[in-house]
């Protein structure tokens, strides 16, 4: 039987192990931390299990929903109570306008009624189709920079920065158009080079049939249950607390050096899937695929923290939460009102989570946990009017784990995959390649398994 070793036990690695086991491979997952799941993690706050990483799964793509069903969790899905959100801009809360493509406006009337932009800001967006048309984009550009040029600073700072920048914990001006809003980029040429018209085309095509249900879902007890359920299935082996320090080729496959430096433990494999963040992947691949390693080393990552609070007897604005526009001079970048967004059994407590940190903004993350909790609590007063003492609080840090899709990212990923393809039995997957959402990570895992399975079987193993 072919032995596959998966390095990394986040959702990408665990999904890869699941699909490889289903294909008849003998699979072992090696995870450096004490538990599987990566950024899908459930912890207890005031006795309530809550996600402290990814907390919503996109249903418009099938991969996540199908894997939930495979794990026996289909009946545990929860629909959101509301998806209406606000944006904090110019010191006030405004409704997030309907019909935007990750913040790029697609409907001037909806934008105007939201109040998030000034009258001059709305006029700049409305006038965008009358600007000289964009030339055919033969190279990648930054999304925020393009919106700033075509629609003005307000649209970039108050919509694209909090929405797109929030998804990637990055700076919207520097995030790749092709990698982050590739569908919109594909519509630009056929709509006269207008961002507004292209965004309208994408959002119109993407309008969902109400019968299809909500666009997001989660699990009772938290999305972090998904990787745990897959790992507990017994279909593949899992070793946590195991650091993989080196990867080398052998005449028959690979050997992975694990454990402490003084006495490394070799683990043999016919095939390997590397499902770790880009910096770690670069170090592992420098001997077996130096070209891929060099490209991976060029993918920058951002750090952030989630500060989760439980309050009793507080009133908060309606809706699922808020985003914070650029220039608000706040450390908090977004707040999810968890007990208003999801039907969580919380015993009457209000649970919320605040996101802190973004690429190029490490200052607040240098605080210790107590200082960070205090900082966020102070900012909850102007953001939500909360001044009460919390019942409980928890700080969860995600250091260097959020890949930045810089301009040229799609081409970089192409070069990585081409280099890895030159090593039979080797593949990569994860959030660093084709999307940071859970379905994209799962799709990446499945493609990696298909590749290594095909190549090792071609070798007659």
C-alpha positions in Angstrom: 0.0 0.0 0.0 1.2 3.5 -0.8 2.3 5.5 2.2 1.5 9.2 2.2 2.7 11.5 4.9 0.9 14.8 5.3 2.9 17.6 7.0 0.5 19.9 8.8 -2.8 19.2 10.6 -4.8 22.2 9.7 -8.0 21.9 7.7 -6.0 21.6 4.5 -3.8 18.8 5.9 -6.7 16.9 7.5 -8.8 17.2 4.3 -5.8 15.9 2.3 -5.5 12.9 4.7 -9.2 12.2 4.4 -9.2 12.2 0.6 -6.0 10.1 0.4 -7.4 7.5 2.8 -10.6 7.3 0.7 -8.3 6.7 -2.3 -6.8 3.7 -0.6 -3.6 5.1 0.7 -1.9 4.5 4.1 -1.9 8.0 5.5 -0.1 9.6 8.4 -0.5 13.3 9.5 2.3 14.9 11.3 1.3 18.1 13.3 3.7 20.2 15.4 1.1 21.6 17.7 -0.7 19.7 20.4 -3.9 19.4 18.4 -5.2 19.3 14.8 -7.3 22.0 13.3 -5.0 24.9 12.7 -7.1 28.1 12.4 -10.3 26.0 13.1 -10.3 25.9 16.8 -12.9 25.8 19.5 -12.3 27.1 23.0 -14.5 27.8 26.0 -15.4 31.4 27.0 -17.6 31.7 30.1 -18.4 28.0 29.6 -19.6 28.5 26.0 -17.8 26.7 23.2 -16.9 29.3 20.5 -14.7 29.4 17.5 -11.5 31.5 18.1 -10.3 31.2 14.5 -12.4 30.8 11.3 -16.1 31.0 12.4 -18.1 30.8 9.1 -18.0 28.5 6.1 -19.1 29.7 2.6 -21.9 27.6 1.2 -21.6 29.0 -2.4 -18.8 26.5 -3.0 -19.5 22.8 -2.4 -16.3 21.6 -0.9 -16.9 22.6 2.7 -20.5 21.4 2.8 -19.5 18.1 1.3 -16.8 17.5 3.8 -19.1 18.4 6.7 -21.4 15.7 5.4 -18.5 13.2 5.0 -17.7 13.9 8.7 -21.2 13.1 9.8 -21.9 16.7 10.8 -24.5 17.8 8.2 -27.3 17.8 10.8 -25.2 20.0 13.1 -25.1 23.0 10.7 -26.4 26.3 11.8 -27.7 29.2 9.7 -26.9 32.8 10.6 -29.6 34.8 12.4 -28.5 37.8 10.5 -25.8 38.9 8.1 -26.5 42.6 8.3 -23.3 44.4 9.3 -22.0 47.9 9.8 -18.9 49.9 8.9 -17.4 52.3 11.3 -16.3 55.3 9.2 -15.7 59.0 10.0 -16.5 58.2 13.7 -19.9 56.7 13.1 -21.6 53.4 12.3 -23.1 53.0 8.9 -24.9 50.1 7.3 -22.7 48.0 5.0 -24.1 48.8 1.5 -25.8 46.0 -0.4 -24.2 44.8 -3.6 -20.4 45.2 -3.3 -17.7 42.8 -4.5 -15.5 42.6 -1.4 -16.1 46.3 -0.9 -16.0 47.4 -4.5 -19.3 49.2 -5.1 -21.7 47.7 -7.6 -24.8 49.8 -6.9 -24.7 53.6 -6.5 -28.2 53.9 -5.0 -27.4 51.2 -2.3 -24.1 53.0 -1.6 -25.8 56.4 -1.2 -28.5 55.1 1.1 -25.9 53.4 3.4 -24.3 56.8 4.3 -20.9 55.2 4.5 -19.4 57.6 2.0 -19.9 61.4 1.8 -21.9 62.9 -1.0 -18.6 63.7 -2.8 -17.5 60.1 -2.2 -20.6 58.7 -3.8 -20.4 61.1 -6.7 -16.8 59.9 -7.4 -18.1 56.3 -7.6 -21.1 57.3 -9.7 -18.8 59.1 -12.2 -16.4 56.2 -12.5 -17.9 54.7 -15.7 -17.4 58.0 -17.4 -13.7 58.0 -16.8 -11.4 56.9 -19.7 -11.7 53.1 -19.8 -9.1 51.0 -18.3 -6.7 49.6 -20.8 -6.7 45.8 -21.0 -4.8 44.7 -17.9 -1.8 42.7 -19.1 -0.3 42.5 -15.6 -1.6 42.3 -12.1 -2.4 45.4 -10.0 -3.3 46.2 -6.4 -7.0 46.2 -5.8 -7.1 49.1 -3.3 -4.8 51.1 -5.5 -7.0 50.6 -8.5 -10.2 51.5 -6.6 -8.5 54.5 -5.2 -7.5 55.7 -8.7 -11.0 55.0 -10.3 -13.4 55.6 -7.4 -11.6 57.8 -4.9 -10.0 57.5 -1.5 -13.2 57.1 0.4 -14.3 54.0 -1.5 -10.9 52.5 -1.0 -10.6 53.4 2.7 -14.1 52.9 4.0 -15.2 49.9 2.0 -12.4 48.0 0.2 -9.9 48.3 3.0 -12.1 46.9 5.8 -13.8 44.2 3.7 -11.0 42.9 1.4 -8.2 43.9 3.7 -10.1 42.2 6.6 -10.4 38.9 4.8 -6.6 38.7 4.2 -5.5 40.7 7.2 -3.6 42.8 4.6 -3.4 46.2 3.0 -6.0 46.5 0.2 -3.7 48.7 -1.9 -1.2 45.9 -2.1 -3.5 42.9 -2.5 -3.6 41.2 -6.0 -6.6 41.9 -8.2 -6.1 38.6 -10.0 -5.8 36.5 -6.8 -8.5 38.1 -4.7 -11.2 39.3 -7.1 -10.3 37.4 -10.2 -13.9 37.1 -11.4 -14.2 40.9 -11.4 -10.9 41.2 -13.3 -12.3 38.9 -15.9 -15.3 41.2 -16.5 -13.4 44.5 -16.8 -12.6 44.3 -20.5 -16.2 43.3 -21.5 -17.7 46.2 -19.5 -15.7 49.0 -20.9 -13.0 48.9 -18.3 -15.4 50.2 -15.6 -15.0 48.8 -12.1 -18.6 49.8 -11.2 -20.0 47.9 -14.2 -17.7 44.9 -13.7 -18.7 44.7 -10.0 -22.4 44.9 -11.0 -22.0 42.1 -13.5 -20.3 39.9 -10.9 -22.8 40.5 -8.2 -25.8 40.1 -10.5 -24.4 36.8 -11.7 -23.7 35.8 -8.2 -27.2 36.6 -6.9 -28.4 33.5 -5.0 -31.7 31.9 -5.3 -33.3 32.4 -1.8 -34.2 28.6 -1.9 -30.5 27.9 -1.9 -30.3 29.0 1.8 -27.9 31.3 3.5 -24.5 32.0 2.0 -22.7 31.1 5.3 -23.0 28.3 7.8 -21.3 27.1 10.9 -21.5 24.1 13.3 -23.3 23.8 16.6 -20.4 23.9 19.0 -18.1 25.6 16.5 -16.4 24.9 13.1 -13.4 23.7 15.0 -15.3 20.4 15.4 -14.8 19.6 11.7 -11.1 18.7 11.6 -11.4 17.0 15.0 -14.2 14.8 13.7 -12.2 13.9 10.6 -9.1 13.1 12.6 -11.1 11.0 15.1 -12.6 8.8 12.3 -9.7 6.4 12.4 -9.3 6.4 8.7 -5.8 7.8 8.9 -3.1 8.2 11.5 -2.3 11.4 13.3 0.7 12.3 15.4 0.5 15.7 17.2 3.4 17.4 18.9 5.7 16.2 16.1 7.8 18.8 14.3 9.1 17.9 10.8 12.5 19.5 10.5 13.7 18.3 7.1 12.5 16.5 4.0 14.8 14.5 1.7 14.4 12.3 -1.4 15.4 8.7 -1.4 15.6 6.2 -4.2 12.1 5.0 -3.4 10.4 8.1 -2.1 11.1 10.5 0.8 12.3 10.5 4.4 11.2 13.1 6.9 13.3 14.0 9.9 11.1 14.6 12.9 11.5 15.4 16.6 14.3 16.9 18.5 17.5 18.0 16.7 19.9 15.8 18.8 18.1 12.6 18.0 15.9 13.1 14.9 13.4 10.3 14.0 13.2 9.4 10.4 9.8 8.7 8.8 9.7 7.1 5.4 7.1 7.9 2.8 6.2 7.1 -0.8 4.6 10.5 -1.2 4.4 13.7 0.8 1.8 16.5 0.9 3.1 19.7 2.5 0.2 21.6 4.1 1.9 24.2 6.3 2.3 28.0 6.0 4.6 29.3 3.3 7.6 30.0 5.4 7.6 26.6 6.9 7.0 25.0 3.5 10.0 26.9 2.1 12.3 25.5 4.7 11.0 21.9 4.2 11.3 22.1 0.4 14.7 23.8 0.0 16.5 20.5 -0.6 13.8 18.6 -2.7 12.5 21.6 -4.7 14.7 24.7 -4.3 12.8 26.6 -6.9 9.5 26.1 -5.1 11.2 26.9 -1.8 12.5 30.2 -3.1 9.1 31.3 -4.3 7.4 30.2 -1.1 9.9 32.3 0.9 8.7 35.3 -1.0 5.1 35.0 0.3 4.8 37.3 3.2 2.4 36.6 6.1 0.5 38.7 8.6 -0.2 38.1 12.3 -3.4 38.9 14.1 -5.2 38.2 17.4 -8.8 37.4 18.2 -10.0 38.8 21.6 -13.3 37.1 22.6 -15.5 38.5 25.4 -18.6 37.4 27.3 -20.8 40.1 28.8 -24.0 40.0 30.8 -26.7 42.6 30.5 -25.3 44.8 27.7 -27.1 46.3 24.7 -25.3 46.3 21.3 -26.3 47.5 17.9 -28.4 45.2 15.7 -26.7 43.1 13.2 -23.9 40.6 13.0 -21.0 43.0 13.7 -19.0 45.8 12.3 -15.9 46.5 10.2 -13.5 49.4 10.9 -12.5 51.7 8.0 -9.0 52.9 7.5 -8.1 56.1 9.3 -10.2 55.5 12.4 -7.2 55.3 14.7 -8.4 52.1 16.4 -6.5 48.9 17.0 -9.7 46.8 16.5 -10.3 46.1 12.8 -13.6 44.2 13.1 -16.1 42.9 15.7 -18.3 39.9 15.3 -21.4 39.9 17.6 -21.4 36.1 17.8 -24.6 35.6 19.8 -26.5 37.9 17.4 -25.0 36.3 14.3 -25.4 32.7 15.3 -28.0 30.8 17.4 -25.5 30.1 20.1 -26.8 28.7 23.4 -25.1 31.2 25.8 -27.3 31.3 28.8 -28.2 34.9 28.1 -24.6 36.1 27.8 -23.5 38.4 24.9 -20.5 36.9 23.2 -18.4 38.9 20.8 -15.0 38.7 19.2 -12.7 41.5 18.1 -9.9 41.2 15.5 -6.7 43.1 16.1 -3.6 43.3 13.8 -3.0 43.4 10.1 0.0 43.4 7.7 2.2 46.3 8.6 0.4 47.0 11.9 2.2 44.9 14.6 2.1 47.5 17.3 -0.9 46.2 19.3 0.2 42.6 19.0 3.3 43.4 21.0 1.1 43.9 24.1 0.8 40.9 26.5 -2.6 39.3 26.8 -3.8 41.4 29.7 -2.8 44.7 27.9 -4.4 43.6 24.7 -7.7 42.7 26.5 -7.6 46.1 28.2 -7.0 47.9 24.9 -9.8 46.2 23.1 -12.2 46.8 26.1 -11.5 50.5 25.9 -12.2 50.5 22.2 -15.5 48.7 22.6 -16.9 51.8 24.3 -16.7 54.1 21.2 -17.4 51.2 18.8 -20.4 49.6 20.6 -21.1 51.6 23.7 -19.9 48.7 26.0 -18.3 49.8 29.2 -19.3 46.9 31.4 -16.8 44.4 33.0 -16.7 41.1 31.0 -17.7 37.9 32.6 -14.8 36.2 30.8 -12.3 37.0 28.1 -9.8 35.1 26.0 -6.9 36.1 23.7 -6.0 33.9 20.8 -3.0 34.8 18.6 -2.4 33.7 15.1 1.2 34.6 14.5 2.4 34.7 10.9 -0.3 32.4 9.6 -2.2 34.6 7.2 -0.6 34.6 3.7 -0.6 37.9 1.8 -1.8 37.7 -1.8 0.5 40.4 -3.1 0.5 41.7 -6.7 1.8 38.8 -8.9 0.5 36.1 -6.5 -1.2 34.0 -9.2 2.0 33.8 -11.3 4.0 33.0 -8.2 1.7 30.1 -7.4 2.1 28.9 -10.9 5.8 28.8 -10.6 5.6 27.0 -7.2 3.3 24.3 -8.7 5.5 23.9 -11.8 8.6 23.4 -9.6 6.8 20.9 -7.3 5.5 19.0 -10.3 9.1 18.1 -11.1 9.3 16.0 -8.0 7.1 12.9 -8.4 5.1 12.1 -5.3 5.3 15.6 -3.8 2.5 18.2 -3.6 1.6 21.3 -1.6 -1.7 22.7 -0.4 -3.2 25.2 2.0 -4.3 28.8 2.3 -1.1 30.2 0.6 -2.2 29.2 -2.9 -5.7 29.6 -4.3 -7.8 31.2 -1.5 -7.9 31.6 2.3 -11.4 30.4 2.9 -12.2 26.9 4.1 -13.7 25.6 0.8 -10.6 26.9 -1.1 -8.3 25.1 1.3 -10.2 21.9 1.0 -10.2 22.1 -2.8 -6.4 22.7 -2.6 -6.0 19.6 -0.5 -8.0 17.4 -2.9 -6.0 18.6 -5.9 -2.8 17.8 -4.0 -3.9 14.3 -3.3 -5.0 13.7 -6.9 -1.6 14.7 -8.0 0.5 12.6 -5.7 -1.8 9.6 -6.1 -1.4 9.7 -9.9 2.4 10.1 -9.8 3.2 7.4 -7.3 0.9 5.0 -9.1 2.6 5.8 -12.4 5.8 4.7 -10.7 4.1 1.3 -10.2 4.0 1.4 -6.4 
